[in-house]
Amino acid sequence: MAPTVGDQQFWDERYRESERIWSGRPNAALVREVTGLPPGRALDLGCGEGGDAVWLAARGWQVTATDISPVALGRAAAHAGQEGVADRIDFQQHILGESFPAGTFDLVTASYLHSLGDMPREEILRTAAAAVAPGGTLLIIGHAGFPDWQQAGHHPDVRLQNAREVLAVLELPDGGWEIQRCEDHDTRMVRPDGVPDTRPDCTVKVRRAV
């Protein structure tokens, strides 16, 4: 089932709760995996306030960045303008599962593309793989489970997958892709009560054959 308008309203309201939700910095796993790749066309799925998209654009990538929330996209565009890379990023609103950016890309990234709604994440990730150009890279970074302080019962509709499960749902054909990373790892974070902690995450990085 595709997301509903209510999901957009949820995220708009979530972003309006404060002037900024995220740090504005790129995800550390993205920096690690993308550094060294030759810049080309990139697609950032679920860009939020634009930290990853701005970092990519500043390093020569021509970026298409999507999000469900116009509020988030407005902040991301403002961030891009402040960093002088607005001309390198095309911000687009998409309810992924209902619409998807056109074209193929040298890099497709999905960083923490999770939702409390009925977002068809597995379908979206397969569509993301199909959008990778020959020789291009698909990078998926996500939560692999709930941290100790947050039980899964708080969000019974959210199913989090480890790296091997993410790789399996992509349904990549044999011989068509090179698996460059498929691993679970802990990511440092700060709990709502301000205590430093970690949470289980995963990274899947695959390269399409030329």
N, C-alpha and C positions, 0 to 999 in steps of 0.2 A: 504494500500500500504506500502511495506517495505521501509526502508531508502535506499537511493542511495549512491554510492561511493562519490558523492559530499558532503554528510553530513559528511563523514569521513574527507574529505579535509577541510571542514569548521571548524571542531573541531581541527584538527591539526594546521591550521593557527591561530585559536583563542588561542591555548596554546602557540604558538610560539611568540605571541605578547609581552610576558614578561617571565621572568625566572620562575615566579610562579604566578598563578591566584588566588588560594585559600590560606587560612591561614595555612594549614597543620594540623589544629586541627579538631577533630571530630565534627559532628553536635551535638549541644546541645540536641536536641530532641532525637537523637539516644542514647546518653549517659544516659539520663533520663530513657528511656524505656528499655534499655538492661542491665543496672547495676542491678545485683542481679540474672540474668539468669545464669544457669550453662553452662559453655562453652562447645561447641561441634563443629559441622560443620556449617560454615556460608557462605552465598553467598551474595556478595555486588554487586548490579547491578548499573552500571554507576559510577564506583569508582573514576573517575577523577584522581587527584594527590595522592589519597590513604589515606587521613586523617582518614576516618572511618575504612578502612581495617587494617591500622597499629594499631589503638586503639584497635580494636577487637583482633588482634593477640597478642598484648602485654598483654591481659587479658586471654589468654589461648585458644582462638578460633583458629581452623584450617580454614583458609579463602580462598575461591575462589573469586577473584575480577575481574570484567569485565569492559571493556570500549570500545567504538568505536574507540578511538584515540590511536595509537601507541605512540604518543608523550606523552600523559598523562600517559600511562602505564609505559613508561620508567622512568618518574619522580616518579611515585608511587613506582616502584621497587627500585629506588635509596633511597627514603625515608625509605622504609622497611629495606634496608641494613644499613642505618645510625642508625636506632633504634634497630637493632639486631633481627629482627623478619622475615627476608627474608625466612627462612625455614618454616614458618608457613603460607605463602601466595602464592597461585598459581594464577598468573596474566594471564588472557586470553583475547584476543581481540574477541569481538563478535559484530556484527551488530544485535542487539536484534530485533526480528521479522523475521530474516533470520536464525539465529542460537542461541542456548541457552546452557549453561553449563549442562552437564549430571549429573544425580544423584539426591538425595534428601538431604535436609539440615535441621538442627535444628533451624536455623535462616536464613530468607531471608529478605534482606533490599533493599529498593529502595529510595534513598534520592535525591530529586529534579531531578527526571528522566524526564526531559522535553527536547524538541528539537524544533528548528524552521523548521525542515524538516517534512517529512511525516511519522514519527515514529508512529507505531501502539501501542500507550501507553496502551490502555485498554486491547488489546490482550496480551501484554507483562506482565501486572499485573496479568492476569488470569493464564498465564503460570508460573509466580512466585509463585502463590498460590498452583498450582499443584506440585511444587518442594519442598514444605514444608513437612517434615517427620511427622508422627504421634506424637503428643505432642509438635511439633515445633511451631515457631512464625513467622508470616509475619508482617513486619513493613514498612509502606509506609509514607514518609514525603515529602510534596510537596507544591508548591505554590497554594493557593486557589483563587487567583485573582491578579490583577495588583495593585500596590501601587498608591496613589493619584497623584504622580508626573509622572507616566508612564501610559499613556492611552493604553487600549487594542488595539486601532486602529494602534498602532505602529507595532503590530505583529498580524495581522488579522487571520493568520493560526493557532495560538496557542490557544487551548481551555483549560482553567484552571478549575479544579473541586474542589468543597469543599469536606469535609470529607464524608458526606452522599452520595455524588455522586460517590466518589471513592469506598466506600463500596458497592454501588449498582452494579458497573460495574464488581466487582469481581465475582458476581453470586455464592456466597457461598451456599452450600446446608444447609437446616435447620437441626440443630442438629449436624452438623459436625464441627462447629467452635464456639469458645467463643469470643465475641467482648470485648476486654479489654480497648480499647480507640478508640473513633471516635469523633474528635473535631477540630474545627477551632480555630486558635489563631494568635496573632500578633508576628512576629519575629523581633528583633532589627537588623538593618542594617545601612549602610552608603550609602547615595545617591552618584551618580557620581560627584556631586559638593562638596562632603565632608561633607555634613550636616547629622547628625544622624537622623534616621527616623525608621519607622517600615513598614512591608509589611504583607498582609494577607497570612497565611500558614495553613496547616492542617496536622494532624497526624492520621493515622489509624493503629491500632495494633490488630491483631486477632491471636488466638491460635487454632491450629488444634486439634481435639479430638484424644485421644490415641486409 
